[in-house]
Amino acid sequence: MMTKRLLLVALLIIGLALVTRAQNDQREIYTVLAYGETAFEPDSWLASASELGTRTTATWRNDAEGALAYLDYLHYDEGIASEDMDDVFGPRWFDVTLSNYEGWRELRSCQFEEDLRLHEFSLQFNNLKYTMRYWIQPVEDNTRVLTLFVLYPNDQLEKLDEYAERLFPGAIACEEPGVG
């Protein structure tokens, strides 16, 4: 009888430990969506997200304003060194990332504290001109790299500033070309 009680108590303790662990583990898709939770109002912005083996992504679309935000949470399980960031996220990265636009050019780039980089672009899509702010930052002990861009039509740059302030208050825009 005593053995059964001890076994039952042990099973209850193991069960509680498993439930607690499951509650503490959060799917990375929720981590990614949380980046935009306070920035992008759900009544104006439609959100979607996906999980893949090498990345977790989120997209927010505001069709009424012609705006788009995209977060790519890249997985580097072995980590990425700070000195490798410029090589990985250099011209080839942007050639591929911005290949769907009819034309684009980098206006300026800058670096802020803690390896936060910002690139600003002028783009064209469907004969409309846009401005994009593209932030890159290693997170989670350099095992993840957050890349996030917000894109707005050029006639709504004050909105771009507003969302940049919400997302990265200390890194809204580059002050001068090439200077952080």
Disulfide bonds with the S-S distance in Angstrom:
Cys110-Cys174 2.09
